[in-house]
Amino acid sequence: MRTQPYRCPFLGIDDLRPLPRATRIARTSREGIQLLQEHRDSFVDELWLDHDLGGDDTILPVVTLMEEAAFSGRPFRIGMVFVHSANPIGAETVVRALARWDYQVRRATA
């Protein structure tokens, strides 16, 4: 008998916003990578991403991880990725990169 995979409703990666609906929040790209790896075999209903994560840190290492997973034929199972950055160029970069790999992604406000 096959068991249902674990579901994780909402994950967030943002350095400042509280994201009250998020089940877990990572504050840096390093924590974000760890968070996604911890939920590798889960279905994530929503993933909220901020582009600028303080100082020189951005969401791009997380995006690269997601792209590499899709390239290898095993994308992260995410219902919708919301990009909620105040950086319009950075946000558009994230949206385009993830959409190219068939992740469902859109701009949003947190």
C-alpha positions in Angstrom: 0.0 0.0 0.0 1.3 3.4 -1.0 1.3 6.1 1.7 0.4 9.7 1.0 3.4 12.1 1.0 3.6 14.6 3.7 2.0 18.0 2.9 3.5 21.2 4.1 1.0 24.1 3.7 3.2 27.2 3.5 7.0 27.8 3.6 8.5 31.3 3.4 12.0 32.6 2.7 12.2 36.3 3.8 14.7 38.2 5.9 12.2 40.6 7.5 8.5 39.9 6.9 6.6 37.8 9.5 4.6 35.8 6.9 1.9 34.8 9.5 0.5 32.0 7.3 3.9 30.3 6.9 4.4 27.0 8.7 8.2 27.7 8.7 10.3 30.7 7.7 13.9 30.8 6.6 15.7 34.2 6.9 18.7 33.6 4.7 19.4 31.8 1.4 21.4 29.2 3.3 18.4 28.5 5.7 16.1 28.5 2.6 18.1 25.8 0.9 18.1 23.8 4.1 14.3 24.3 4.5 13.6 23.1 1.0 15.9 20.1 1.4 14.1 19.2 4.6 10.9 19.2 2.7 12.3 17.4 -0.4 9.8 14.6 -0.3 6.8 16.7 0.8 4.3 18.6 -1.3 4.5 22.3 -0.4 1.2 24.1 -1.1 2.8 27.5 -1.2 6.3 28.8 -1.2 6.8 32.6 -0.5 10.1 34.1 -1.7 11.6 37.5 -1.2 14.5 38.4 -3.5 16.7 40.6 -1.2 17.6 38.8 2.0 19.8 41.4 3.7 23.3 42.5 2.9 24.6 40.8 -0.2 22.3 37.7 0.3 19.5 37.1 -2.3 17.1 34.3 -3.1 19.1 33.3 -6.1 20.9 30.3 -4.5 17.5 28.9 -3.6 16.3 29.5 -7.2 19.4 27.7 -8.5 18.6 24.7 -6.3 15.1 24.6 -7.7 16.3 24.9 -11.3 18.9 22.1 -10.8 16.2 19.9 -9.3 14.0 20.5 -12.3 16.9 20.0 -14.7 17.6 16.6 -13.2 14.0 15.5 -13.6 13.0 15.8 -10.0 11.6 19.3 -9.4 10.4 20.3 -6.0 6.6 19.6 -5.6 5.2 23.0 -5.0 1.6 24.1 -5.7 2.4 27.8 -6.2 5.5 30.0 -5.7 4.8 33.6 -4.7 7.5 36.2 -5.2 6.8 39.1 -2.9 9.9 41.3 -3.3 10.1 45.1 -3.3 12.9 44.7 -5.9 11.0 44.6 -9.2 14.0 43.5 -11.3 15.0 40.8 -8.9 11.4 39.6 -8.6 11.0 39.4 -12.3 14.3 37.4 -12.6 13.0 34.9 -10.1 9.6 34.6 -11.8 11.1 34.0 -15.2 13.7 31.5 -14.0 11.2 29.4 -12.2 8.5 29.6 -14.9 11.1 28.4 -17.4 11.2 25.1 -15.4 7.4 24.8 -15.2 7.0 25.9 -11.6 3.7 27.7 -11.0 4.9 31.1 -10.0 3.5 34.6 -9.7 4.2 38.0 -8.2 2.4 38.8 -5.0 2.3 41.1 -2.0 3.0 39.6 1.4 
